[in-house]
Amino acid sequence: MPLSIVVPKKDFLRLLERAHPVADRKSSVPALANVLLSASGDTLTVSATDLYLGVSGTCACTGGAGVIALPAKDLFERVKAMPEGPIQIDVTDGAQAMIKTVGGARRYMLHGLPGADFPRLPEPEGDAIEMPADLFALLMHRTWFSISTDETRAHVNSALFQIGDGKIRMVSTDGHRLSKMEARFDGRTTHMLIPLKAIGELRRLMDGAKGEKILLRQSASTAFFTVGGFTFSTKTIDAQFPPYNQVLPERETYRIPVSRIGFIDVLKAVSVAASAATSGVKITLAAGALRVTAESAETGSASDEIPVDFSGTDMSVGVNAKYVLQALEALDTDETLFGVSGELDPMTVRPAGENAAEFVNCTMPMRI
């Protein structure tokens, strides 16, 4: 169907920034490498899907009605290269699109596909759960880094998301460490596994939604998140998440306040000398100090320490420094609580103060 519309570059580019990463350029289905432009009245809708994830957003436009599918990355790069101001899109019956700046000479021709060739995105149904977008963003920020990247293990290549008993919770693990973040929240009981790829897109979506509300709907095996003028959908994972409460220690022999920034600084400095294969360091609680050491046959050794209020028996644990650093960097408190029970027991990181119960990261020990 012929189409001719004018749309502000700023608004159009915002839609493409969210949509084009979802398009699947490697798919054997040509339509999946495209975004769908659908104009009706004074509204332009831009959509993309890889059949597992989907996203759509709208902005105002002027002109007629029509649809076309255009190569996602190519369209994004061309619109980004346009000067600021209104952009005109003219589409012919042959699914070719002329993209040009209004009142200027810059223009591009793109070959697309008829809109009918683009797969239909699922639509949300039922009542929504409303929550602050900042809260959902925080849940992901505190847990995404410990989701397994192994796509053959779907049950841990995802984050557990739960609502119930007055709490909202997200948990992730890759078998070597586990992160749990929860907060007070009253809402309809919900339980789903959100795949890592979807978490990545949702984090980008939350970046532009500070202070807003997010609407969550779940329909069969698909979850829908609506925020900031976008609706994002993802297939959820049909698998059993590991029993995380069996991994988290009920208590540690020692739980010591430590300067978060100081701990990060020492870990970064000492891990330079750690084995490249394991990033292993030894963390030791000693009288008045938390000491970090590393030793490698190839690169030598390193040690450093920061003062802590501790006077008990020395206790050490070997861990992957990168894992601990990611947990510390996910927090924003001045102090963290370092928990340890022995060299064969997991170590924990928590925020200090009244929020200590909200987050815990548990890292499995390794022999150093």
Solvent accessible surface area in square Angstrom, and as a share of the most:
residue,aa,sasa,rsa
1,M,145,0.65
2,P,78,0.49
3,L,6,0.03
4,S,53,0.34
5,I,1,0.01
6,V,50,0.28
7,V,0,0.00
8,P,59,0.37
9,K,13,0.05
10,K,157,0.67
11,D,52,0.27
12,F,0,0.00
13,L,27,0.13
14,R,100,0.37
15,L,1,0.01
16,L,0,0.00
17,E,75,0.34
18,R,57,0.21
19,A,2,0.01
20,H,32,0.14
21,P,45,0.28
22,V,2,0.01
23,A,7,0.05
24,D,44,0.23
25,R,135,0.49
26,K,197,0.84
27,S,32,0.21
28,S,111,0.72
29,V,68,0.39
30,P,95,0.60
31,A,6,0.05
32,L,5,0.02
33,A,27,0.21
34,N,9,0.05
35,V,0,0.00
36,L,33,0.16
37,L,0,0.00
38,S,33,0.21
39,A,4,0.03
40,S,75,0.48
41,G,54,0.52
42,D,96,0.50
43,T,52,0.30
44,L,0,0.00
45,T,38,0.22
46,V,1,0.01
47,S,10,0.07
48,A,0,0.00
49,T,7,0.04
50,D,12,0.06
51,L,95,0.47
52,Y,152,0.58
53,L,5,0.03
54,G,2,0.02
55,V,3,0.02
56,S,27,0.18
57,G,2,0.02
58,T,64,0.37
59,C,18,0.11
60,A,68,0.53
61,C,5,0.03
62,T,90,0.52
63,G,52,0.50
64,G,38,0.37
65,A,56,0.43
66,G,3,0.03
67,V,53,0.30
68,I,2,0.01
69,A,0,0.00
70,L,0,0.00
71,P,33,0.21
72,A,0,0.00
73,K,80,0.34
74,D,52,0.27
75,L,0,0.00
76,F,28,0.12
77,E,76,0.34
78,R,65,0.24
79,V,0,0.00
80,K,120,0.51
81,A,48,0.37
82,M,4,0.02
83,P,55,0.34
84,E,132,0.59
85,G,30,0.29
86,P,62,0.39
87,I,0,0.00
88,Q,44,0.20
89,I,0,0.00
90,D,36,0.19
91,V,11,0.06
92,T,74,0.43
93,D,118,0.61
94,G,60,0.58
95,A,10,0.08
96,Q,63,0.28
97,A,0,0.00
98,M,46,0.20
99,I,0,0.00
100,K,44,0.19
101,T,14,0.08
102,V,70,0.40
103,G,90,0.87
104,G,35,0.34
105,A,95,0.74
106,R,119,0.43
107,R,122,0.45
108,Y,61,0.23
109,M,93,0.42
110,L,11,0.05
111,H,125,0.56
112,G,17,0.17
113,L,51,0.25
114,P,71,0.44
115,G,11,0.11
116,A,100,0.78
117,D,78,0.41
118,F,15,0.06
119,P,35,0.22
120,R,213,0.78
121,L,32,0.16
122,P,71,0.45
123,E,112,0.50
124,P,48,0.30
125,E,122,0.55
126,G,60,0.57
127,D,116,0.60
128,A,34,0.26
129,I,12,0.06
130,E,98,0.44
131,M,1,0.01
132,P,50,0.31
133,A,2,0.01
134,D,73,0.38
135,L,31,0.15
136,F,0,0.00
137,A,31,0.24
138,L,59,0.29
139,L,0,0.00
140,M,0,0.00
141,H,73,0.33
142,R,16,0.06
143,T,0,0.00
144,W,90,0.31
145,F,14,0.06
146,S,0,0.00
147,I,7,0.04
148,S,6,0.04
149,T,112,0.65
150,D,55,0.28
151,E,143,0.64
152,T,123,0.72
153,R,93,0.34
154,A,44,0.34
155,H,60,0.27
156,V,3,0.02
157,N,20,0.10
158,S,0,0.00
159,A,0,0.00
160,L,4,0.02
161,F,0,0.00
162,Q,34,0.15
163,I,3,0.01
164,G,19,0.18
165,D,153,0.79
166,G,31,0.30
167,K,77,0.33
168,I,0,0.00
169,R,48,0.17
170,M,1,0.00
171,V,0,0.00
172,S,0,0.00
173,T,10,0.06
174,D,21,0.11
175,G,50,0.48
176,H,104,0.46
177,R,20,0.07
178,L,3,0.02
179,S,0,0.00
180,K,30,0.13
181,M,1,0.00
182,E,17,0.08
183,A,19,0.15
184,R,217,0.79
185,F,29,0.12
186,D,128,0.66
187,G,35,0.34
188,R,126,0.46
189,T,112,0.65
190,T,10,0.06
191,H,107,0.48
192,M,6,0.03
193,L,5,0.02
194,I,0,0.00
195,P,20,0.13
196,L,43,0.22
197,K,113,0.48
198,A,0,0.00
199,I,1,0.01
200,G,24,0.23
201,E,16,0.07
202,L,0,0.00
203,R,76,0.28
204,R,111,0.40
205,L,8,0.04
206,M,7,0.03
207,D,97,0.50
208,G,47,0.45
209,A,2,0.01
210,K,160,0.68
211,G,69,0.66
212,E,71,0.32
213,K,110,0.47
214,I,0,0.00
215,L,54,0.27
216,L,2,0.01
217,R,55,0.20
218,Q,75,0.33
219,S,33,0.21
220,A,102,0.79
221,S,58,0.38
222,T,12,0.07
223,A,0,0.00
224,F,4,0.02
225,F,0,0.00
226,T,36,0.21
227,V,5,0.03
228,G,21,0.20
229,G,52,0.50
230,F,5,0.02
231,T,34,0.20
232,F,3,0.01
233,S,6,0.04
234,T,0,0.00
235,K,82,0.35
236,T,22,0.13
237,I,47,0.24
238,D,151,0.78
239,A,47,0.37
240,Q,153,0.68
241,F,12,0.05
242,P,36,0.22
243,P,82,0.51
244,Y,22,0.08
245,N,104,0.54
246,Q,150,0.67
247,V,58,0.34
248,L,24,0.12
249,P,33,0.21
250,E,174,0.78
251,R,177,0.65
252,E,9,0.04
253,T,69,0.40
254,Y,49,0.19
255,R,96,0.35
256,I,17,0.09
257,P,60,0.38
258,V,2,0.01
259,S,55,0.36
260,R,31,0.11
261,I,109,0.55
262,G,18,0.18
263,F,1,0.00
264,I,18,0.09
265,D,90,0.47
266,V,4,0.02
267,L,0,0.00
268,K,102,0.43
269,A,56,0.44
270,V,2,0.01
271,S,30,0.19
272,V,124,0.71
273,A,11,0.08
274,A,9,0.07
275,S,36,0.23
276,A,105,0.81
277,A,98,0.76
278,T,60,0.35
279,S,12,0.08
280,G,6,0.06
281,V,0,0.00
282,K,75,0.32
283,I,1,0.00
284,T,19,0.11
285,L,0,0.00
286,A,6,0.05
287,A,80,0.62
288,G,36,0.35
289,A,8,0.06
290,L,0,0.00
291,R,84,0.31
292,V,0,0.00
293,T,44,0.25
294,A,3,0.02
295,E,134,0.60
296,S,10,0.06
297,A,108,0.84
298,E,147,0.66
299,T,86,0.50
300,G,38,0.36
301,S,80,0.52
302,A,31,0.24
303,S,77,0.50
304,D,60,0.31
305,E,81,0.36
306,I,21,0.11
307,P,120,0.75
308,V,16,0.09
309,D,133,0.69
310,F,13,0.06
311,S,109,0.70
312,G,32,0.31
313,T,104,0.60
314,D,88,0.46
315,M,36,0.16
316,S,31,0.20
317,V,1,0.00
318,G,5,0.05
319,V,0,0.00
320,N,26,0.13
321,A,0,0.00
322,K,124,0.52
323,Y,45,0.17
324,V,0,0.00
325,L,20,0.10
326,Q,63,0.28
327,A,0,0.00
328,L,0,0.00
329,E,80,0.36
330,A,5,0.04
331,L,7,0.04
332,D,107,0.55
333,T,31,0.18
334,D,123,0.64
335,E,83,0.37
336,T,1,0.00
337,L,26,0.13
338,F,2,0.01
339,G,0,0.00
340,V,1,0.00
341,S,32,0.21
342,G,14,0.13
343,E,111,0.50
344,L,121,0.60
345,D,58,0.30
346,P,28,0.17
347,M,0,0.00
348,T,0,0.00
349,V,1,0.01
350,R,27,0.10
351,P,4,0.02
352,A,20,0.15
353,G,57,0.55
354,E,171,0.76
355,N,64,0.33
356,A,21,0.16
357,A,88,0.68
358,E,56,0.25
359,F,1,0.00
360,V,9,0.05
361,N,1,0.01
362,C,0,0.00
363,T,2,0.01
364,M,59,0.26
365,P,40,0.25
366,M,55,0.25
367,R,196,0.72
368,I,93,0.47
